[in-house]
Amino acid sequence: MATLSHVNQETCLVATLPSTPRGARAARALTVTQLAEHRLPFEDAAQVVAELAANAVTHGRVPGRNFRLALRLTDGPTLRIEVSDTRREFAPSAVPAGPGAESGRGLVLVAAFAARWGVDHGPAPLKTVWAEMDLGSPISPDRGFRDPVARPPVTHDA
């Protein structure tokens, strides 16, 4: 399992995941786990990862190829999220969807949560969609630190 590691004043995680809905869910869960372990707010970052991974799986999927998730935490602290796939020809845009559309709002959400976002084209056929989030901004004490999966134990009366 991938974990955040320290390299040159930077904390980073890189994971290769299958280009399937299960891989997209794993990317989100991995983000939540890693940021929570480092006592960093994770709810907004998890939403950004979910959207970018869903796009990689939906629009960037090439049969037999995976997508890559990279999380980089630098001073500030700033979290850089990168999701790379191999469908360079499908560049995303944050154009709002029409009122009746069933999809097309993901990058609008990314733009709302992230301080900056963009697309880098690497060596063909690589495309990386990235978002940067400033984690040092003030947040309420309970926002971003609650594990959405954790539930109190259920007691049963006998």
N, C-alpha and C positions, 0 to 999 in steps of 0.2 A: 504494500500500500504506500502511496506517495505521502510525504509529510513536508511541511514547510521546513526549509533548511536555510542556514545562514551562509551567504557567499558574498564576500566583498561589501560589507555594510548593508547588504540587502537580504531580506528574507524572501525565499521563493519556493514555489511548488510547481512542478510540471508533471502532468499526468496525460497519458494517451488512453482514450476511451472509445468504445465502439460507436459508430454512427447510427445509433438506434435510440428510440425513446428511453430505453433503460440506461444507456450511456449518458443521456442528457440529465436524467434524474440523479445518476451517480455524480455528475459534475457538481450539481447543486448541493448534494449531501456532503461531498468532499469539502466544498467551500465552507459550509456551515460548521462542520467538524473542526477544520483547521483554524478558522478564525475564532471559534468559541474556545478552543484549547489555548489560544494566545490572548484570551480575554479581550477580543476586539469585537466591535459591533458587526453583526453578520446579516441581518435581515435584508437590508438594501442590496448588499453585495450578492446575496443568494438570489435575489430577484433578477439582478443584472446577468449573473451567470446562467440562470434558468432561461432567460430570453435569448442570450447569445448561443447557448448550447442547442436550444430548440431550433434556432435558425440554421446552425451548422448541420443538424440532423435532417431538417426538412428541405433546405435549399442547397446545402453544400455537400450532400451525401453522394459519394461515389461508391458503388458496391465493392466491398473488399477493402475499403480504406477507412481509417479511423479519424477522429478529430482530436485535437490537443487542447488542453486547458492549461494555462499558466497563470499563476498568481504571484505578483511581486509586490512586496511591502518595502517601501523606502522611507527615509526620514520624512517627517511632516506630521503624522504618518500619511502616506499616500498609497493606496492599493491600486495596482494596475492589473486588470483582468484582460487576458488575451485568449481568444478562442480561434483556433486555426483549422481550416478545412482545405480540401483540394478542388474546390469549384470556383476558381478565380473569376470566371466570367459572370458570376452572380454577385455583383456588388450591392450591398444593402443601402437603403436610404430610409430616412425617418420622415416619410411623407404620411401625414395622418390618414387613416382609413375613413371611408365614408360611413355615415351613420348606420347603415344596414350591414356593413361588412362583418364577417365572422372572424377575420384575422387582419393582420397588418398594423397592430398597435405596439408590437414588441419593442421596436427601436425608439418609439416615442417614449416608452417607459424608461429605456436605457438612458435616453437624453435627459429625462427628468431626474433620475437618480445620480447620474455621473456628472462630475465637474467638466469632463472632456471625453470625447469618444471619436473614433475614426476607423479607417480601414487602411491596412498596409498590404501591398502586394509583394510577396517574396519571390524567390525563384519559382518559375512556373512548375506546377499549377497552384502554388500556395497562396492563400488569402488569409489574413489575420484581422479579425475585428477586435478592437480593444476599447476599453473604457477605464478611465481613472477616477477614483473616488477619494476625496479628502476625508480621512477618518478622524482628523483632529478637531473637526467642528463640533460645537456643543450639541449634545444629545441628552434627552431625558434619561435618568438613571435606569429605567426599565426597558428602554427601546434598544433593540438589537442584541440583547444578551439572553433573551428567553429562548430556550430550545423548543422549537415548534413541535417536535416529536415527543419530547419528554412529557409523560403524564403521571399524575400521582397514582400510587397503587390502588387498585379497586378492592374494597373489602366486601366480603360476602357474609351475610348473617346466616347462621346455620339453623 
